[in-house]
Amino acid sequence: MIVKALLLWMLLGSAFLAILYRRPLIALWREPVLRNPVLIVESDDWGPGPAHHADALERLSACLAKHRDCTGHPAVMTLGVTLSVPDAITISRCNASDYAALWLDAEPFAAHLKAMLAGRDRNVFAPQLHGAAHYWPPALMHAAAEHEEVCTWLTTPASLETESLPSALQSRWTDASRLPSVSLSEGATRLAVSEEAEAYVRILGEPPRVAVPPTFIWNRTVERAWAEAGIHCVITPGRRYEARNEAGDLIGPNMPIRNGERGEGGMIYLVRDAYFEPAYGHRAERALAALATKLTQGRPCLLETHRFNFTGRQADAAVAEVDRLLTQALARFPDLRFSSCAELAEQFRHGGDWLEQGFARRYSAWFARLRALSRFWKLARLSGLAYMLSAVAIISNTSTRA
């Protein structure tokens, strides 16, 4: 009698749980599964800057070129490129009444652009559109009129590092000059996307294929405009943020985004949710653990890092840590692949040969993804569903090794 009751509890509880979580269960199954571990180091905020930033790019290029994956492809660092900074001298002359920009192809930044393009030609840098600017210029001007520190930054010629701006003002696709932020008009958004795509072509000599929204704020209007400009991939943190609240926190639809899902205009989403900031004390072991987890889940490992790691006092140590990471990753995962996000997105778009089709490997990855759903897995253990899923996983793993 007790055994029958337990079996009935397991069957009913498992059925109820499967129905309750049917949408994420189906979505996780549909998410593509990679055959090999894939590692991409994603570095944002590169663009116009102090002269020593060009040297930093050259050091990184040399470091990446030393490492080759199982196909002979060199290690890749994507560069989230910001195309301009304020023209402080021009803005000062008009008492900060009008905005003016200095672009990456201006003479003072010739060495920066040369280093980027040289790294791209060596297949170690993969430029991505981070924006015409790492802010919304009208919002920056409004904030400068009300806050002296912002006005000082805006009118100081040496102020080329947008990382020092207040966090809310670093968002491009919302007006955060006052909080809560205000949505941009559709017309202003579409015009800005068109202009920055044209600037990208002028400066880098090719159309943008991947967009990285500054502070991960964007909306469907921005996404549609990106698609019309020829962009086919958006880097996400696993969800979309659309605004900032009264406290300056990111807010948006509470809908998860998964690798390979489609957005507006057929846009491919990639998820970047692992962090590697050596300046904050992150070590190679942290990134290797993330890579191991992603491999188990059949997902790519996109490591988020930023320019400041490689341009400040800790720059030499940060480059050394990247070198150590790549060395250990290749030793631990001999079948590792290096890739750009654009190349990976094409694999997801067309169902390329990087993707696993066999049931056993797909189930194993799906099982690992389910275990990462904390609340679901706790309920699955209570209902008994977890034990049934585990049994199938054991059988699948056995058949794969056979």
N, C-alpha and C positions, 0 to 999 in steps of 0.2 A: 504493500500500500504506500509506504513512504517513498519507495523508488518510483512508483507511478506518479506520485504527486510531484516529485522533483523533476521528472521528465516533462510532465505537463507544464510546470512552472517555466522550465527552460524553453519549451516550444512556444508557449504563449508570450513569455517575456521577450524572447528573441524576435518573434514576429512583430510584436508591438514596437520594439526598438528599431527594427529594420524599416518599418513604415514611417516612424517618427523622423528618422534620419535619412530617408530615401534620397533626398536631393543631394546632400554632400556625398553620400555613398556612391551615387551614380556619377557625380562630377569628378570624384577622385578616381574612379575607374576609367573615365573617358580621358583624363589627363594623360598625355603621352608619357611613355616610359623609355628612358635612354638605355642603350646597350652598355655604353662605357661611361665612366666618370668624366664629367665635363667641368673644367675650371675656367672662370673668366674673372680677372681682377678689374673691377669697375672703379675708375677714379674720376671724380667730378671737380668742376670749378676751374678747369684750365682755360686760359685765354690771355688777354692783356694783363701784364703784371710787371713787377720789378725785374730788372735785368737778370738776376740770379735764377729766376724761374726757368729761363731757357737752359741754363746749365743743369737744372734738376731734370728736365725732360731728357737731355742727352745721357745723364747717368742712368735713368730708368731704362732708356732704350738699350743701352749697353748691357744692363743687367738681364733684361728679358731675352735678348738675343742669345744668351749663353745656354738657354734651356730649350730642349726640343721634346715634343711628345712622341707617342708611338707611331705617328705617321710622318714625323720629321718636321712638323709645324712648330714654329717658335712660340714661346709664351706670349700671350696677348694681354695688353692693358687697354681697356676702352677709355677714351678721354671725353668726358662730358664737357663740351666746348662752349664757353660763354664768349660771344663774339665781340662784345664791346664793354667799355667802362665809361663813366662820365668824363667829358672834356672839362676838367676843373678850371683851366685858365679861361676858356670861353664863357663858362657859367659865371665865374667871378666877375668878369668884365661887365656883365649885365645885372650884377647884384642878385644872382640866383633867380632871375625872373623868367628865364627860358632854359630849357634843357638842351644840351649838346652832347654828342657821343664821340669817343675815340674808338676806332675799330681795330680789330686784330691785324688787319693788313696795313695799318699806319706804320711809318718808318721806325718809330721807337720800338716796335714789337717784331721787327723783321727776324730777329734771332729766334723768338718764340715760334713763329710760324714755320720757319725753316726746320726747327727741331721736330715739330709735329709732323710735317710732311715727310721728313727723312725717316722718322719712325714708322709712319704709315707705309712708306715704300719698302721698309724692311719687314713688314707684316707683324710688327710688335705693337703698334698703336692702331687703334680703330676709333677714329673720331665719331662722336655722336652729338646731336644737337641738344645743348642744354638751354639755349635761348639767346636771343639777341642781347639780352642783359639778364643779370641774376636778380631782377626786380622789375616792377612795372614803373617806367619813368614818371608818369604823372603822379603816382602815389608817392614816389621818392621826393618829388618837388613839393607836394603838399606837406609831407612830413618835415621837410627842411624849413618850411615857412613857420612851423610851430615848435620845432625842436632844434636848439642851437647845435647840439652835438652832430645831428644829421647834416645840418647846413655846413658845419666845419668839414665833415668828411667829404661832402659833395664838392666843396670849393678848394680842397687841398690837393695840389698836383700829385703828391706822393701817395694819395689814397687810391690805390689800385686793387686792393684786396677786399672784395665784397663780403668776405667772411666776417669782417669786423662790424658790419651793419647789424642792427637789431634783427632778430630772427624773422619776425613777421614781415619786415620790409624785404626780405630776401625771396619772398614768394612772387612769382611773375604773373600768374594767371588769376589774380584776385587783387582788389585794391585794399591793402591793409594799412593805409596811412592812418586810419582810425579803426578801432576794434569795437564790435565785430566787423570783419571785412565785408566789402560790398562787391557783388559780382560785376564783371566787366560786360559792356554791351556786346552783342554778337558782332556788330559791325567793326568795333574796335579790335575785337579778338581776331577776326578773320583777316583784317588788314595787317595786324602785327605778325601773324603767322606767315602770311604771304611775303612780307618784307624780310623777315628773318630767314626764310628759306632761300630767298634770292641772295641775301648777303652771304649765306653759307656757301652757295655755289660760287659766288664771286671770290670768296676768300680761300676756300679749300679745294675749289676746282672740281667738285662733284656734288650731286644733290644729296641732301640728308636722307638717311634710310631709317635711323633710329632716333627717337626722342626721349630725353630724360627730363621730366618736368621739375624745375627747381622747387625744392622742399616737398615734392610729390603732390603738389596741388595742380589739378587740371579738371576740366569737365568735358562733356560730350561735344560741346561747340568747338573747343580747342581740338579735340580728337578728330572731328570731321574735317576741320581745316588742315590738320596735319596730313590726313589721308589724301586730301585734294592736292597737297604739295608734294606728294610722292613718298611720304614717310609711311612705313608699313609695320613698325614695331614700337611699342612703348614699354619702357622699363618702369615697373611698379614695385611697391613694397608689399604686395599681396592684397591691396585694396586701393580705392581711389579716394583722395581727399579733395574737397572742393572749396573750402573756405577756412577761416580762423574765427574762433569764438571770442567772447569778451576777454578771456585770459590769454588769447593768442594761440591756443591749442588748435591742432589740425582737426577738422571735422569733415564728415562726408558720409555717403551711403554705407551702411554696415553690411556690405556684400563682399565676400572673399573673391579674390582674383587668383586664378591658377595658370600655370605655364601652358601656353598653347591656346588659351581661350581667345575668342575673337571679339573685337570691339567695333567701333564705328568704321565704316568703309573697309571691313575685313582686317582691321588692325590686329596684329598678334601681340598678346601680352606675355612678358617675361617677368618672373618674380625674383627680386633681389632682396633677400631678408637675412643675409649673414654679413657680419661686420668685421672689418680688419683695419683698425686705426692704430698703427704702431705708436703714434704720439700719445695715445691714451693707455699705453701699456699692453696692447694686444700683441700676443706672440704667435709665431707660426703654428704652435700646437692648437690654438683656438680655431684657426682656419682649417687645419687638417681634420679636426673633429667635425666641423661643419661639412666638409667635403665627404667624410665617411658617412654621415647621416644622409646627405643628399644622394649618395650612391645607393644606399639601402632603399631609399624611396624612389629611385629611378629618375631623379631630378638633377638639373644642372646646379652647380654651385656658383652663384654670382656673388662675389665679395665686394661689399661697398667700402670704399675708402675715398679720401679727399686730398686735394692738392696740398693742404697745409702740412700733411705728414712729411712731405718731401721737399719743403721749401723753408722750414724753420730750423731752429737749433738742432733738432733731433733728426735732420734730413739723412745724414749718413747712416745712422742706426736704422732708420725706416727702410732705406734701400737694402741694407744688409738683411733685414728681416724678410723682405720680399724674396731676396735671393735664397735665404734659408728655407722659406716656405716652398718655393718651386723645387728646390733640390730634394726636400723630404717628400713632397707630393709625388714626384716621379719615382722615387725609390719605393714608396709605399704602394703606389697604384701604377704599375708598369703599363697598363692599357689606358692611361689618362689621355684625354684630348684637350688641347687648347683651342679656343674658338673666339670669334667675335660674336656679339649679340645678333648682328645682321645675319650671319651664317647660321646660327642656331635657330633663329626665327624661320628661316627658309626650310630647315629640316621639319619644323613643326607644321609649317604651312602646307608642304607637299608630301608629308609622310615619308621622309627620306630614310636612307639606310642606317642612320644613327638610331632609329627607333626600334624597340623590341615589339615583335608581333606574337610571340609564343605565349600561351596561357600561363605556364608555370612562372616565368619571370615576371609577367604582368601582375599575376596574383600576389607574388612575393612583395612587389613594390606597393601594391594597393594595401596589403596587410600592414606594411610599415607605415604608410600614410594614415591608416585608421588608428594605429596606436598613438600617433601624434595628436589625435583629437582627444584631449584629456577627458572632457566630460563624457563623450561617447564611450570611451574605453572603460571608464569607471562603471558606467551603467551596463556595458557589455559583460563585464566580469560578474556583476550582480545577477544578471539575467541568465548567464551561462553561454551567451552568444560568443563571448571571447574564446571560450574553450573549443567550440565548434570551428571557429575561424582559424584558431591555432592548429587544430588537427589537419585542416586542409592545407595550411602553410607547410607543415612538416612533410606531408605527402608530396606537395609540389616541389619542395626543396630536394627531397629524395629522388624524385623522377628527373630533376634537372641534373643532379650529379651522376645519375646512372648512365 
